[in-house]
Structures are given as structure tokens and as C-alpha cells.
Amino acid sequence: MELIPIDPIAQKILLIRGHRVMLDSDLAELYKVPTKRLNEQVRRNTRRFPPDFMLQLTPEEFDSLRPHFATLKTGRGQHRKYLPYAFTEQGVAMLL
């Protein structure tokens, strides 16, 4: 198992709706899986993720995060079709 310094992880923690969360794309990168696959597994196991474990960002919340993202990639299939999910600490634990 590869060790990851805590600082890069701490920088990915956001405060949304009063919860400290990490976005699905950041967690997928951390676990070295595509975001699409991580979200598929979450959808298949929705009972494990009650509202206090996971939330889906609103369009306004997602737009407010855009300055935090690097420039958009070009090409087909490079952009999100759906609004991102954000996972609380308990939700992150359920992903393991």
C-alpha cells in the first residue's frame, strides 16, 4: 500500500452545507479508480450512504467550485455529465 502525505488530502477537504466533505473525483483519484466506477459502486449500495454520509452538489455549489479546478480538458468524454457527490468522513469510511 502506498503512503500518501496528509497535506494533499487535507487540501481536498471542503466545507459544504456545514459538513467537511471530499468530492467523488478526489476520492476516486486517491483510490486510483475512475470517478465513474466509484459512483457506480455507490449507486449499487445506496443503503450504505444515508444523507449524513453523502450529498450531491447543487448546480450552484458546483459552479462555485469551478475556480478550484484546473482548466477543462478538451475532447469527448472529458467532462462530467452529472453533478458530483460529496462524502463526509463517515461516507469515506463506507467506501473502503
PyMOL commands that set and color helices and strands:
alter all, ss='L'
color gray80, all
select helices_A, chain A and resi 6-10+24-31+35-44+46-48+59-68+89-95
alter helices_A, ss='H'
color red, helices_A
select strands_A, chain A and resi 14-16+19-23+54-56+85-87
alter strands_A, ss='S'
color yellow, strands_A
deselect
rebuild
show_as cartoon
